[in-house]
Amino acid sequence: MGPYIATFGYFAISVVIVLIGLFLFENMTRKYKDMEEVKNGNYSVALSIAGKIIGICIILAFAVYNSDVFYETIIWGVYGVVLQMIAYWLFDLFTRNFSVEEQLLKNNVAVGIISMGVSIGLALVIGASIT
């Protein structure tokens, strides 16, 4: 029964961390609400959210692989969410010609794809650094 309980524990931890991450990202955006935009069919926001979810899960996967106890996974997961938030902020900061948030609100799918790529790409780097 041990592996089944451990799997459920890691699953529960992951769901909670993803939900916390999405809540924090939702509060980072000031010009729109993520789920309202998704409900209205905004593909660029949906791509950006998907990238954040996948990114957080990649980090959690590496954390599970490299952790012996639940609390290590929680620590790495929270740290990964914080780093993902910093990455999103830097992405917006370094795009001087336009606001990422405004472009996502305008349903600019190209920006949504890049946002997704930033989240997934940096998650792989963050995850690989977990040892």
C-alpha positions in Angstrom: 0.0 0.0 0.0 3.0 2.4 0.6 3.5 3.4 -3.1 -0.2 4.0 -3.6 -0.3 6.3 -0.5 2.8 8.1 -1.6 1.5 8.6 -5.1 -1.7 10.0 -3.7 0.3 12.3 -1.4 2.4 13.7 -4.2 -0.8 14.1 -6.4 -2.5 16.0 -3.6 0.5 18.2 -3.0 0.8 18.9 -6.7 -2.9 19.8 -7.1 -2.6 22.3 -4.2 0.6 23.9 -5.5 -0.8 24.3 -9.0 -4.0 25.9 -7.6 -2.0 28.2 -5.4 0.2 29.1 -8.4 -2.8 29.8 -10.6 -4.3 32.0 -7.8 -1.1 34.0 -7.5 -0.7 34.4 -11.2 -4.4 35.5 -11.4 -3.6 38.2 -8.9 -0.5 39.3 -10.9 -2.7 40.3 -13.8 -4.4 43.6 -13.2 -6.1 44.3 -16.5 -8.2 41.1 -16.7 -9.2 37.9 -14.8 -7.7 34.8 -16.3 -10.7 32.5 -16.1 -13.1 35.1 -17.4 -10.9 35.5 -20.5 -10.8 31.8 -21.0 -14.6 31.6 -20.6 -14.8 34.3 -23.3 -12.6 32.3 -25.7 -9.3 34.2 -25.3 -6.8 31.7 -26.7 -3.8 33.7 -25.8 -4.7 33.8 -22.1 -5.5 30.1 -22.3 -2.1 29.3 -23.8 -0.4 31.4 -21.2 -2.3 29.6 -18.4 -1.5 26.2 -19.9 2.2 27.1 -20.0 2.1 28.0 -16.3 0.3 24.8 -15.4 2.7 22.7 -17.4 5.7 24.6 -16.1 4.7 24.2 -12.5 4.0 20.5 -13.1 7.4 20.0 -14.7 9.1 21.5 -11.7 7.0 19.3 -9.4 7.9 16.2 -11.4 11.6 17.0 -10.9 10.9 17.7 -7.2 9.2 14.3 -6.8 12.1 12.5 -8.6 14.6 14.1 -6.3 12.8 14.3 -2.9 12.8 11.6 -0.2 10.0 13.2 1.8 6.8 15.2 1.0 8.0 18.5 2.6 11.0 18.7 0.1 8.5 18.5 -2.8 6.4 21.2 -1.2 9.5 23.5 -0.7 10.7 22.9 -4.3 7.1 23.4 -5.7 6.6 26.7 -3.9 10.1 27.8 -4.9 9.3 26.8 -8.5 6.1 28.9 -8.5 8.0 31.9 -7.2 10.6 31.5 -9.9 7.9 31.1 -12.6 6.3 34.3 -11.3 9.7 36.1 -11.6 10.1 34.7 -15.1 6.7 36.0 -16.2 7.5 39.4 -14.7 10.9 39.5 -16.5 9.2 38.5 -19.8 6.8 41.4 -19.4 9.7 43.7 -18.4 12.0 42.8 -21.3 9.3 43.3 -24.0 9.6 47.0 -24.1 7.7 47.5 -27.3 4.4 46.2 -25.8 2.8 45.1 -22.6 2.5 41.3 -22.4 -0.6 41.6 -20.3 -2.3 44.0 -22.8 -1.4 41.8 -25.7 -2.8 38.7 -23.9 -6.0 40.7 -23.2 -6.2 41.5 -26.9 -6.0 37.8 -27.7 -2.7 38.1 -29.4 -2.0 34.3 -29.8 1.6 34.9 -30.8 2.3 36.5 -27.4 0.3 33.6 -25.7 2.6 31.0 -27.4 5.7 32.9 -26.4 4.4 33.2 -22.8 3.7 29.4 -22.8 7.2 28.7 -24.2 8.8 30.9 -21.5 7.0 29.1 -18.7 7.8 25.6 -20.1 11.3 26.3 -21.1 12.3 27.9 -17.8 10.5 25.1 -15.9 12.8 22.6 -17.6 15.8 24.6 -16.5 14.5 25.1 -12.9 13.5 21.4 -12.7 16.9 20.2 -14.0 18.6 22.3 -11.2 16.7 20.4 -8.5 19.1 17.9 -7.0 
